[in-house]
Amino acid sequence: MIAQTECTLEAFAMTERTIANSTGQPAHVVGVHEIAAKGRKSVAPGQAYSVFAAITLPDGNTFLTKPIVLANASQTVTASLVERNGVFDFEIAATPGPFPNEIVLVNECPYPVTFTVTRD
């Protein structure tokens, strides 16, 4: 079973951005503190955001992705974990987002993923 988790970062106007946590769990964004499940917070705008992700497997091993820069305000960032012959590949990839001025974070891994979003 794959755990589906999404957290969105929405941009409204040029004066502020709103981070919307659409998951059932609290989200943590650098410089914003905790955002309650289904909650929202406004943040200062930035020209670009960086995102990286972390996952801890049941055996205690933790994997981190390389950071990616999101210059476009409409992006979907998807975390995936693939195991081939006992070797794990954990990565995030950005694709064009479905909604204008919104960054959507999606977990396609079977375990919880922590996304860290920072304004550049």
HELIX and SHEET records of a PDB file:
SHEET    1   A 6 ARG A  40  VAL A  43  0                                        
SHEET    2   A 6 GLU A  16  ALA A  20 -1                                        
SHEET    3   A 6 THR A   5  PHE A  12 -1                                        
SHEET    4   A 6 GLU A 102  ASN A 107 -1                                        
SHEET    5   A 6 GLN A  75  ARG A  84  1                                        
SHEET    6   A 6 VAL A  87  PRO A  96 -1                                        
SHEET    1   B 2 ALA A  27  VAL A  29  0                                        
SHEET    2   B 2 HIS A  33  ILE A  35 -1                                        
SHEET    1   C 3 THR A  62  LEU A  64  0                                        
SHEET    2   C 3 TYR A  49  THR A  56 -1                                        
SHEET    3   C 3 ILE A  68  LEU A  70 -1                                        
SHEET    1   D 3 THR A  62  LEU A  64  0                                        
SHEET    2   D 3 TYR A  49  THR A  56 -1                                        
SHEET    3   D 3 VAL A 113  ARG A 119 -1                                        
END                                                                             
